[in-house]
Amino acid sequence: MSLLQTISVADLAIEAVAREARVSKATIYRWWDSKGALVIDAFMESHFSNTPMPTAVDPRSALKRHLTSLVQYFSGRAGKLVVQILCEGHDDHALLADFNERFATNRRRLVQETFERGQQEGQFRRDIDAEWAVEVLYSPIYRRLIFGQPLDEMFIQQLCDSIDVLFSTEPKSKISRSSPKK
């Protein structure tokens, strides 16, 4: 939905969506019961194609590729859209529940299954709860989104390094850190 490239979720009007799609407002409401549901669908359609979970590679590589594509995708307009959905959700609990149910829960399940496959294949420690591992991997991304901190190459490297340092069955190495700012 190109409108979300130029305006915020709060400013989005169903009338404008209908005008852009060249359909009636009633047609839009036939397919989506709320503006939030429409925004979530538009986000999800783009998100899944831009942040795949590779299946033809080992679980460690799959997670690193997925997290890299996710951070790169969220560093643009999609990240701003996620923050807007989360912010709108603080006043609209149905929107937040819908976003969590339709997007976050399903996506996290896929990442968790990949992590569990890594545990079964001996790449990841078995003493780590897979659901918690997903929380540990995703939380820094969303925190940076919410607080407007950079989702840059250094962050991607640190996030991917953390997979090895925190979860790997192989000897640990240190996570590279940026030099302190003076």
LINGI-V650583 format. One line per field, one symbol per residue. ss: DSSP state (@ for helix, = for strand, . for the rest). psi: psi as a letter, one per 20 degrees, with the letter a starting at -180 (. if undefined). burial: # if it has 9 or more other C-alpha atoms within 8 Angstrom, else .. Layout:
ss=???
psi=???
burial=???
This chain:
ss=.@@@@........@@@@@@@@...@@@@@@@...@@@@@@@@@@@@@@@@........@@@@@@@@@@@@@@@@..@@@@@@@@@@@@@@@.@@@@@@@@@@@@@@@@@@@@@@@@@@@@...=.....@@@@@@@@@@@@@@@@@@.....@@@@@@@@@@@@@@@=..............
psi=ohhihirrghipphghggghilrrhhggihhpirhghgggggggggghhimqoqijrqhghggggghghggggiibhhghggggggghhhinhhggggggghfgghghgggghgghhhghjjhqpijpphhhggghhhghghghghjkqqmahgggggghhhggghiqirqqrqppqqqqp.
burial=...#...##..#.#..###...#.#.###..#..#.####.###..#..##.#.....##.##############..####.####.##.....#######.####.#.###.#######..###....#..##..#...#..##.....##..###########.##..............
